[in-house]
Amino acid sequence: MERTINSAADGDRPREQTGDRMRRPPTIKNPLLDHLGIELLDMEPERATFRLSIEPRHLNLQGKLQGGTIATLLDAACGYSVLLDSDGERTFSAVTVMLNVAYSAGISEGLVFAQGRVTGGGRRIVLTTGEVQSESGVLIASAQGVFRRVSSSNV
């Protein structure tokens, strides 16, 4: 059985679950996420979850997780939530049209989880929301995003 992070229900913090229904997320090469140590945990139609183990290189001058890293987590989670079709096949790429981030709390160590989900839109323009939470469920930041799906002939 694979172990992954999924939301128990809309609005609940991501939590660890095990189960046969979980599948390994698709491999998507993203050099920036690789460089930052951001790991794709789960991806299904209209939802994506990432994890980051906070290291000293991720901290700002105040010793907190840097806001740009948090925004990158949210951009990735929201953006990846629009990549799969209803059958779970990757047929799209996406570009960020707008990402609005609200920071709620600081964090200096441990794991953070970012989950993005589709909330509306159409075939090409998609609306999303995302959250970054600590292991204990503290909301670190939230986001609303607009993404444009583009055909991806080389995925």
Secondary structure, DSSP 4 states (H G I P E B T S, - for coil): --EEEEESSTTSPEEEEE-TT--PPPP---HHHHHHTEEEEEEETTEEEEEEE--GGGB-TTSSB-HHHHHHHHHHHHHHTTSB-TTS-B-EEEEEEEEEEEE-----SSEEEEEEEEEEE-SSEEEEEEEEEETT--EEEEEEEEEEEEE-TT-
